[in-house]
Amino acid sequence: MSSIKIGRSGRLLAVATVLALAFAPVFAHARAGSGGSMGSRGSFTNSAPRATPTAPNAGQMQRTQSPQTQPQQSFNRTAAPQSGGMFSSPLARGIMGGLIGAGLFGLLSGSGLFNGLGSLAGMFGFLIQIALIAVVAMLVLNWWRRRQQPAMATGTPRMSGLQGAAPQDGYARTANEQPANTSSSFGSSMFGGGAAAQPVTKKLNVEGEDYGAFERLLADVQTAYAAEDTATLRRIVTPEMAGYFEDDLEAMKKRGQATKADNVKLLQGDLSESWSEPDYEYATVAMRFSLIDAVVDRVTGKLIEGDLNKPNEVTEIWTFVRPTGGKPQDWKLSAIQQIG
């Protein structure tokens, strides 16, 4: 049997491939909000929304104009204990780090965890080693990302159909939910160690017309974003969100790219929480929807990313805002959060 030898350049290429696959960025789509979690949720921007069946967790805000204060907490909100899984202890992390380091050193030096690269069997061992390193690297990366996300509430919101009937318009109605951390200053003084009093909030009833407005805004925002219609965006989203969208669109223009988003359809929606502050009312909704989601060349129209024919299914958490006492048509998009 002829021997198979792998040179130093081949080993370097293999190492580069492993690292590229393990730490490659998440596939980017063209839709509005695909740039991450952004916007503001009033007094609760830095607090995680209630978990829902549609979106059991939410990513932390990455772009916001709200002050970066400590997330509000109260006695009626129980945070889920953070678990590091198989990497929860320093010893386990040290072992995994040593395994990755030893594997990479072995690839560069020509030995590795599976000796004998001078034969076909050694070649298979080499490939297995690459796969193991890639898997471990991705596990470590996923563990690290989970640690960066805020702890979520363990309680499940009360879900019900409208007046006991089956959910309509893709939404599972939540009975007048208010953020779990909207406690009074009494709760703050007891558990906040003398911190500032919690903001004064009240429960907000979200009616059928409000849900219809949310669904229309979902489609209108995506359509205006794909058309680069900044005038419409500024009419239906907050100035903060309009600024983020315009920045993202300008970045795509500089790359010679354009967005294609069409056929937006709401598949499922849950009201996470709704509340009223002195000047504004908020509603946070978890939505699972489908749409044509693609990036094309601005000149040739050639597909770069996504699919122009097959709808892509997305789950995001959208927060809407309106002046206190406003009507359903007054809602505007104020935040988009990706699920964790």
C-alpha positions as CSV (number, residue, x, y, z in Angstrom):
1,M,0.0,0.0,0.0
2,S,1.4,3.4,-1.0
3,S,2.0,5.8,1.8
4,I,0.2,9.2,2.0
5,K,2.3,12.0,3.5
6,I,1.0,15.4,4.5
7,G,3.4,18.3,4.3
8,R,3.6,21.3,6.6
9,S,1.7,23.5,4.2
10,G,-1.2,21.0,4.1
11,R,-1.3,20.9,7.9
12,L,-1.4,24.7,8.1
13,L,-4.2,24.7,5.6
14,A,-6.1,22.2,7.6
15,V,-5.7,24.2,10.8
16,A,-6.9,27.4,9.0
17,T,-9.9,25.5,7.7
18,V,-10.9,24.3,11.1
19,L,-10.7,27.7,12.7
20,A,-12.6,29.3,9.9
21,L,-15.4,26.8,10.2
22,A,-15.6,27.0,13.9
23,F,-15.6,30.8,14.2
24,A,-17.3,31.8,11.0
25,P,-20.0,34.5,11.4
26,V,-23.7,33.5,11.3
27,F,-25.2,33.6,7.8
28,A,-26.4,37.1,7.2
29,H,-29.8,37.7,5.6
30,A,-31.3,40.8,4.0
31,R,-34.3,41.5,6.2
32,A,-34.7,44.4,8.5
33,G,-33.3,43.5,11.9
34,S,-30.9,40.8,10.7
35,G,-28.1,43.0,12.0
36,G,-28.7,41.8,15.5
37,S,-30.7,43.0,18.6
38,M,-31.3,46.7,18.5
39,G,-33.5,49.5,19.8
40,S,-35.2,50.4,23.1
41,R,-37.9,49.0,25.3
42,G,-38.4,52.0,27.5
43,S,-37.5,51.4,31.2
44,F,-36.9,47.7,30.5
45,T,-34.4,47.9,27.6
46,N,-31.8,46.1,29.7
47,S,-34.2,43.5,31.0
48,A,-35.0,40.3,29.2
49,P,-38.6,40.0,27.9
50,R,-40.8,37.2,29.3
51,A,-40.3,33.8,27.7
52,T,-43.0,32.6,25.4
53,P,-43.6,29.3,23.5
54,T,-42.6,31.1,20.3
55,A,-39.4,32.6,21.7
56,P,-38.2,31.0,24.9
57,N,-35.3,33.4,25.2
58,A,-34.0,36.7,23.8
59,G,-30.6,38.1,22.9
60,Q,-29.2,41.0,24.8
61,M,-29.5,44.5,23.1
62,Q,-26.4,45.1,21.0
63,R,-27.3,48.6,19.7
64,T,-29.4,50.9,21.9
65,Q,-29.5,54.6,22.8
66,S,-30.9,53.8,26.3
67,P,-28.5,54.1,29.2
68,Q,-26.6,50.9,30.0
69,T,-28.0,50.4,33.5
70,Q,-28.2,47.3,35.6
71,P,-31.3,45.2,34.5
72,Q,-34.3,45.8,36.7
73,Q,-35.2,42.9,39.0
74,S,-38.1,42.2,41.4
75,F,-39.2,39.6,43.9
76,N,-41.8,38.1,41.4
77,R,-39.3,37.3,38.7
78,T,-37.1,34.2,39.2
79,A,-34.0,34.0,37.0
80,A,-33.1,30.6,35.6
81,P,-29.8,29.3,37.0
82,Q,-27.0,29.6,34.5
83,S,-25.5,26.4,33.6
84,G,-22.2,25.9,31.7
85,G,-23.0,22.4,30.6
86,M,-20.0,20.2,30.0
87,F,-17.8,23.3,30.4
88,S,-19.2,24.5,33.7
89,S,-16.1,23.8,35.7
90,P,-12.6,25.4,35.3
91,L,-11.1,21.8,35.2
92,A,-13.3,20.8,32.2
93,R,-12.5,24.0,30.4
94,G,-8.8,23.5,31.0
95,I,-9.0,19.9,29.7
96,M,-10.9,21.1,26.6
97,G,-8.4,23.9,26.0
98,G,-5.5,21.5,26.4
99,L,-7.1,19.1,23.9
100,I,-7.5,21.9,21.3
101,G,-4.0,23.2,21.9
102,A,-2.4,19.7,21.7
103,G,-4.4,19.0,18.5
104,L,-3.3,22.1,16.8
105,F,0.3,21.6,17.9
106,G,0.2,18.0,16.6
107,L,-1.1,19.2,13.3
108,L,1.7,21.7,12.9
109,S,4.4,19.3,14.1
110,G,3.2,16.3,12.0
111,S,2.1,14.0,14.9
112,G,-1.2,14.8,16.5
113,L,-3.5,12.8,18.7
114,F,-3.5,10.0,16.2
115,N,0.0,9.0,15.2
116,G,1.0,7.5,12.0
117,L,0.1,9.9,9.2
118,G,2.3,8.0,6.9
119,S,-0.4,5.5,6.0
120,L,-4.0,5.6,4.7
121,A,-5.2,4.7,8.2
122,G,-3.2,7.6,9.6
123,M,-4.9,9.9,7.1
124,F,-8.4,8.8,8.4
125,G,-7.1,9.5,11.9
126,F,-6.0,12.9,10.8
127,L,-9.4,13.7,9.4
128,I,-11.1,12.5,12.6
129,Q,-8.8,14.7,14.6
130,I,-9.8,17.8,12.6
131,A,-13.5,17.0,13.1
132,L,-13.0,16.6,16.9
133,I,-11.2,19.9,17.1
134,A,-13.9,21.7,15.1
135,V,-16.6,20.2,17.3
136,V,-14.9,21.2,20.5
137,A,-14.2,24.7,19.2
138,M,-17.8,25.2,18.2
139,L,-19.0,23.9,21.6
140,V,-16.7,26.3,23.4
141,L,-18.0,29.2,21.2
142,N,-21.6,28.3,21.8
143,W,-21.0,28.0,25.5
144,W,-19.4,31.5,25.5
145,R,-22.3,33.0,23.6
146,R,-24.8,31.6,26.1
147,R,-22.8,33.0,29.0
148,Q,-23.1,36.5,27.4
149,Q,-26.9,36.3,27.3
150,P,-29.1,37.5,30.3
151,A,-30.7,34.9,32.5
152,M,-34.3,34.3,31.4
153,A,-37.4,33.9,33.5
154,T,-38.5,30.4,34.4
155,G,-42.2,31.1,34.4
156,T,-44.3,30.5,31.2
157,P,-46.7,33.3,30.3
158,R,-50.4,32.4,30.5
159,M,-51.5,31.7,27.0
160,S,-55.1,31.6,25.8
161,G,-57.2,32.0,22.7
162,L,-59.2,35.1,22.2
163,Q,-62.2,34.7,24.6
164,G,-61.3,31.0,25.0
165,A,-61.4,30.4,21.2
166,A,-58.6,29.2,19.1
167,P,-55.8,31.7,18.4
168,Q,-56.5,34.0,15.5
169,D,-54.3,35.8,13.0
170,G,-51.3,33.8,14.0
171,Y,-51.3,35.1,17.5
172,A,-51.7,33.2,20.8
173,R,-53.2,35.9,23.0
174,T,-51.6,36.6,26.3
175,A,-53.9,37.9,29.0
176,N,-52.8,41.5,29.7
177,E,-49.2,40.6,30.6
178,Q,-47.0,43.2,32.3
179,P,-43.3,43.0,32.6
180,A,-42.5,40.8,35.6
181,N,-40.0,43.4,36.8
182,T,-42.4,46.3,37.1
183,S,-42.5,46.2,40.9
184,S,-43.0,49.2,43.1
185,S,-40.3,51.0,45.0
186,F,-41.1,48.7,47.9
187,G,-39.7,45.8,46.0
188,S,-36.7,47.8,45.0
189,S,-35.8,48.9,48.5
190,M,-36.1,45.4,49.8
191,F,-34.1,43.6,47.2
192,G,-32.1,46.4,45.4
193,G,-29.9,47.4,48.3
194,G,-30.9,51.0,48.3
195,A,-31.0,51.3,44.5
196,A,-33.2,53.9,42.7
197,A,-36.9,53.2,42.7
198,Q,-38.4,51.2,39.9
199,P,-40.2,53.2,37.2
200,V,-44.0,53.6,37.7
201,T,-45.7,51.3,35.2
202,K,-49.2,50.0,34.7
203,K,-50.7,47.0,33.0
204,L,-51.7,47.7,29.4
205,N,-54.6,45.9,27.7
206,V,-53.7,44.8,24.1
207,E,-56.8,44.4,22.0
208,G,-57.5,42.7,18.6
209,E,-56.9,45.9,16.6
210,D,-53.5,46.2,18.2
211,Y,-52.5,42.7,17.1
212,G,-53.6,43.6,13.6
213,A,-51.4,46.7,13.7
214,F,-48.4,44.6,14.8
215,E,-48.9,42.2,11.9
216,R,-49.2,45.1,9.4
217,L,-46.1,46.7,10.8
218,L,-44.2,43.5,10.4
219,A,-44.9,43.4,6.7
220,D,-44.6,47.2,6.2
221,V,-41.2,47.4,7.8
222,Q,-39.7,44.6,5.8
223,T,-41.2,45.9,2.5
224,A,-39.9,49.5,3.1
225,Y,-36.5,48.2,4.2
226,A,-36.1,46.1,1.0
227,A,-37.2,49.0,-1.1
228,E,-34.8,51.3,0.8
229,D,-37.8,53.6,1.4
230,T,-36.3,55.6,4.3
231,A,-39.3,58.0,4.3
232,T,-41.7,55.2,5.1
233,L,-39.4,53.7,7.6
234,R,-39.2,57.0,9.5
235,R,-43.0,57.1,9.6
236,I,-43.5,53.6,11.0
237,V,-40.5,53.1,13.3
238,T,-38.8,55.2,16.0
239,P,-36.1,57.7,15.0
240,E,-33.6,55.4,16.7
241,M,-34.6,52.3,14.7
242,A,-34.7,54.4,11.5
243,G,-31.1,55.4,12.1
244,Y,-30.0,51.8,12.5
245,F,-31.8,50.7,9.4
246,E,-30.3,53.6,7.4
247,D,-26.8,52.7,8.6
248,D,-27.3,49.0,7.6
249,L,-28.7,50.0,4.1
250,E,-25.8,52.4,3.6
251,A,-23.3,49.7,4.5
252,M,-24.9,47.4,1.9
253,K,-24.8,50.1,-0.8
254,K,-21.0,50.5,-0.2
255,R,-20.6,46.7,-0.7
256,G,-22.6,47.0,-4.0
257,Q,-25.4,44.9,-2.6
258,A,-29.2,45.3,-2.3
259,T,-31.9,43.5,-0.2
260,K,-34.7,41.4,-1.4
261,A,-37.5,40.8,1.1
262,D,-41.0,39.8,0.0
263,N,-44.1,37.7,0.8
264,V,-43.9,38.4,4.6
265,K,-46.3,36.1,6.4
266,L,-46.9,35.8,10.1
267,L,-47.0,32.1,11.2
268,Q,-47.2,32.4,15.0
269,G,-47.2,35.2,17.5
270,D,-47.2,35.5,21.3
271,L,-47.6,38.6,23.4
272,S,-44.6,38.6,25.8
273,E,-45.5,41.6,27.9
274,S,-47.3,45.0,27.6
275,W,-47.1,48.0,29.9
276,S,-47.7,51.7,30.2
277,E,-45.2,54.3,31.4
278,P,-46.1,58.0,32.1
279,D,-45.5,59.1,28.5
280,Y,-45.5,55.9,26.3
281,E,-47.1,52.5,26.1
282,Y,-45.1,49.4,25.0
283,A,-45.9,45.9,23.8
284,T,-43.3,43.2,23.2
285,V,-44.4,40.4,20.8
286,A,-42.6,37.2,19.8
287,M,-43.2,36.5,16.2
288,R,-42.4,33.6,13.9
289,F,-42.8,34.5,10.3
290,S,-41.7,33.6,6.8
291,L,-40.4,35.8,3.9
292,I,-38.3,35.8,0.8
293,D,-34.9,36.9,2.3
294,A,-31.9,37.4,0.0
295,V,-29.0,39.7,-0.9
296,V,-28.3,40.5,-4.5
297,D,-25.7,42.4,-6.5
298,R,-27.0,46.0,-7.0
299,V,-26.0,46.1,-10.7
300,T,-26.4,42.6,-12.0
301,G,-29.1,41.3,-9.7
302,K,-27.0,38.2,-9.2
303,L,-27.9,36.3,-6.0
304,I,-25.2,36.6,-3.3
305,E,-26.9,35.2,-0.2
306,G,-30.3,33.7,0.6
307,D,-33.0,32.3,-1.7
308,L,-35.2,34.3,-4.2
309,N,-37.8,31.5,-4.4
310,K,-37.9,29.6,-1.1
311,P,-39.2,31.5,1.9
312,N,-37.0,31.7,5.0
313,E,-38.5,31.2,8.4
314,V,-37.5,33.6,11.1
315,T,-38.3,34.0,14.8
316,E,-37.7,37.4,16.4
317,I,-39.0,39.5,19.3
318,W,-40.4,42.9,18.3
319,T,-41.3,45.8,20.6
320,F,-43.8,48.4,19.6
321,V,-44.4,51.9,21.2
322,R,-47.0,54.6,21.1
323,P,-47.9,57.7,23.1
324,T,-49.9,56.9,26.3
325,G,-53.6,56.7,25.4
326,G,-52.8,56.3,21.7
327,K,-54.8,54.3,19.1
328,P,-53.8,51.1,17.2
329,Q,-52.6,53.1,14.2
330,D,-50.2,55.0,16.5
331,W,-47.9,52.0,17.1
332,K,-44.3,52.2,15.9
333,L,-41.5,49.6,15.9
334,S,-39.0,50.5,18.7
335,A,-36.9,47.4,19.0
336,I,-36.0,44.0,17.4
337,Q,-34.3,41.2,19.4
338,Q,-32.9,38.0,18.1
339,I,-33.6,34.8,20.0
340,G,-30.8,33.4,22.0
